[in-house]
Amino acid sequence: MRIVMIGSGYVGLVSGACFADFGHQVCCVDKDEAKIAALREGRIPIFEPGLDELVAKNVASGRLQFTLDLAEALPDADAVFIAVGTPSRRGDGHADLSYVHAAAREMAGHLSPGTVVVTKSTVPVGTGDEVERIIREARPDLEFSVASNPEFLREGAAIDDFKRPDRVVIGVDDDHAATVLHEVYRPLLGNETRLLVMKRRAAELTKYAANAFLATKISFINEIADLCEKVQADVADVATGIGLDSRIGARFLQPGPGYGGSCFPKDTLALLKTGQDFEAPLRIVEAVVASNDMRKRSMGRKVVHALGGGGHGKTVALLGLTFKADTDDMRDSPALAIVRALQDAGAKVRAYDPEGMEQAKTLLENVTYCADAYEAMEGADAAVIVTEWDAFRALDFERSRELLKDPLLVDLRNLYDRADIERYGFRYVAVGR
Ligand SMILES: NC(=O)c1ccc[n+]([C@@H]2O[C@H](COP(=O)([O-])OP(=O)(O)OC[C@H]3O[C@@H](n4cnc5c(N)ncnc54)[C@H](O)[C@@H]3O)[C@@H](O)[C@H]2O)c1
């Protein structure tokens, strides 16, 4: 199959490299000249474990190419995937579809008969209809299909998720699109991946429903964690106690500083807007969004409280800035609200993150960035684990105690056991225990 990816970010690049690895001929297009130049020179513009080797291998085999030029990529493509961003529209929280619509307009003139245009970007119900309308308007006589194939990969585990997904969702309104997408994903079907074929609108909604449900699970356990703190119960026991119920499941029941990243915050908001537009309000998701917004900043207050109630004259070492481990993505990371809450309380912030500091520098002011966790802790009044990076799972507590002014560890990811830490003379503040 000849596949074109429009947009070579986290999703476009990972999907393109994996499709090439399946044996397809793939061309990844992007508007960002620096990104395409880097990829052509063998440099990967994002941090994603294993992606550099996968890209290099498939470029070397001749199956993966990069270009700025749609006209060069599109002729004779069997499937064109739109994988551009769909951020929150400023002001109202609707998904900003301007990049998706622009991609549809730009490709229209170059499509060949029979090509299937597939939205892989997360897009609200009805976006496929609009993509179809845009292309039809420019090419009234062209035979083409528009399908939906939402992506469920997680940053940090993206290649594995793409190659061994729980399911592949395909939304099609015609048989030709179903046949082409079946062929695109055929290499996965051998290892028992379920390919779910449904109507385009159901596929579009499935992605939002999945993300909203996962965000709900996270917010639910975060609120239970708050209650645990009040009633002296350990949230880990409660999470295990409910998670072993197969109707509930154990995953996404780890309390923490709130969900962030490039998907859950914007997708929950966009789903709310769709619900409002169609007069089917989603009250549960509304509560989740409000609960998560409050939680991020409240984590800053939790640290200030642990410091004795005030931040003036205090320095805090933040360990981790990204919204989760194994990514450099800082979009909507809880660390942003935590840093601002600490600074508002008068505290100084020193920070270390294995991959996120370059992006963090563009989003946060007056933070001292350090070379590792120990440099961050030098002279600080507390260390705060914000992200569950492996590098923070086995800290040297003898050394940390000597570097910190006050041996206080606020662990917003519950990476440690209280008894283990207290043995080193630390005061330990965790979440929900
Ligand atoms: N990041 C994730 O983990 C993830 C997971 C599942 C789904 N998604 C969804 O996938 C979509 C893409 O997300 P992302 O994180 O990969 O975004 P991204 O911002 O990393 O990448 C988008 C890329 O598209 C390029 N682009 C924009 N308009 C273009 C055009 N007209 N032609 C060519 N290139 C263009 C941009 O330059 C950018 O490189 C979003 O809808 C997102 O919600 C993301």
The ligand as an SDF file (V2000), in Angstrom:
LIG
                    3D

 44 48  0  0  0  0  0  0  0  0999 V2000
    0.0960   12.8450   21.0000 N   0  0  0  0  0  0  0  0  0  0  0  0
   -0.6340   11.7940   21.3240 C   0  0  0  0  0  0  0  0  0  0  0  0
   -0.3000   11.0120   22.2010 O   0  0  0  0  0  0  0  0  0  0  0  0
   -1.9260   11.4990   20.5770 C   0  0  0  0  0  0  0  0  0  0  0  0
   -2.5370   10.2550   20.7430 C   0  0  0  0  0  0  0  0  0  0  0  0
   -3.7030    9.9910   20.0560 C   0  0  0  0  0  0  0  0  0  0  0  0
   -4.2560   10.9490   19.2200 C   0  0  0  0  0  0  0  0  0  0  0  0
   -3.6550   12.1670   19.0990 N   0  0  0  0  0  0  0  0  0  0  0  0
   -4.2510   13.1390   18.1770 C   0  0  0  0  0  0  0  0  0  0  0  0
   -3.4970   13.1410   16.9730 O   0  0  0  0  0  0  0  0  0  0  0  0
   -3.4690   14.4580   16.4170 C   0  0  0  0  0  0  0  0  0  0  0  0
   -2.0340   14.9110   16.2220 C   0  0  0  0  0  0  0  0  0  0  0  0
   -1.4400   15.0090   17.4950 O   0  0  0  0  0  0  0  0  0  0  0  0
    0.1500   15.1460   17.6820 P   0  0  0  0  0  0  0  0  0  0  0  0
    0.4080   15.0530   19.1420 O   0  0  0  0  0  0  0  0  0  0  0  0
    0.8140   14.2030   16.7440 O   0  0  0  0  0  0  0  0  0  0  0  0
    0.3400   16.6550   17.1710 O   0  0  0  0  0  0  0  0  0  0  0  0
    1.7320   17.4100   16.8410 P   0  0  0  0  0  0  0  0  0  0  0  0
    1.4660   18.8300   17.1300 O   0  0  0  0  0  0  0  0  0  0  0  0
    2.8700   16.6970   17.4980 O   0  0  0  0  0  0  0  0  0  0  0  0
    1.9050   17.2070   15.2620 O   0  0  0  0  0  0  0  0  0  0  0  0
    1.0830   17.8030   14.2960 C   0  0  0  0  0  0  0  0  0  0  0  0
    1.9580   18.0980   13.0750 C   0  0  0  0  0  0  0  0  0  0  0  0
    1.1160   18.4700   11.9840 O   0  0  0  0  0  0  0  0  0  0  0  0
    1.8130   19.4430   11.2080 C   0  0  0  0  0  0  0  0  0  0  0  0
    0.8500   20.1230   10.3440 N   0  0  0  0  0  0  0  0  0  0  0  0
   -0.1570   20.9610   10.6930 C   0  0  0  0  0  0  0  0  0  0  0  0
   -0.8680   21.3240    9.6140 N   0  0  0  0  0  0  0  0  0  0  0  0
   -0.3010   20.7100    8.5420 C   0  0  0  0  0  0  0  0  0  0  0  0
   -0.5950   20.6790    7.1420 C   0  0  0  0  0  0  0  0  0  0  0  0
   -1.6280   21.3350    6.6300 N   0  0  0  0  0  0  0  0  0  0  0  0
    0.2180   19.9420    6.3580 N   0  0  0  0  0  0  0  0  0  0  0  0
    1.2540   19.2580    6.8590 C   0  0  0  0  0  0  0  0  0  0  0  0
    1.5750   19.2470    8.1650 N   0  0  0  0  0  0  0  0  0  0  0  0
    0.7980   19.9520    8.9990 C   0  0  0  0  0  0  0  0  0  0  0  0
    2.4710   20.3210   12.2500 C   0  0  0  0  0  0  0  0  0  0  0  0
    3.5480   21.0570   11.7180 O   0  0  0  0  0  0  0  0  0  0  0  0
    2.9340   19.2560   13.2620 C   0  0  0  0  0  0  0  0  0  0  0  0
    4.2450   18.7980   12.9840 O   0  0  0  0  0  0  0  0  0  0  0  0
   -4.2910   15.3380   17.3720 C   0  0  0  0  0  0  0  0  0  0  0  0
   -5.6160   15.3910   16.9080 O   0  0  0  0  0  0  0  0  0  0  0  0
   -4.2270   14.5710   18.6670 C   0  0  0  0  0  0  0  0  0  0  0  0
   -5.3210   14.8360   19.5040 O   0  0  0  0  0  0  0  0  0  0  0  0
   -2.4810   12.4540   19.7410 C   0  0  0  0  0  0  0  0  0  0  0  0
  1  2  1  0
  2  3  2  0
  2  4  1  0
  4  5  1  0
  4 44  2  0
  5  6  2  0
  6  7  1  0
  7  8  2  0
  8  9  1  0
  8 44  1  0
  9 10  1  0
  9 42  1  0
 10 11  1  0
 11 12  1  0
 11 40  1  0
 12 13  1  0
 13 14  1  0
 14 15  2  0
 14 16  1  0
 14 17  1  0
 17 18  1  0
 18 19  2  0
 18 20  1  0
 18 21  1  0
 21 22  1  0
 22 23  1  0
 23 24  1  0
 23 38  1  0
 24 25  1  0
 25 26  1  0
 25 36  1  0
 26 27  1  0
 26 35  1  0
 27 28  2  0
 28 29  1  0
 29 30  1  0
 29 35  2  0
 30 31  1  0
 30 32  2  0
 32 33  1  0
 33 34  2  0
 34 35  1  0
 36 37  1  0
 36 38  1  0
 38 39  1  0
 40 41  1  0
 40 42  1  0
 42 43  1  0
M  CHG  2   8   1  16  -1
M  END
$$$$
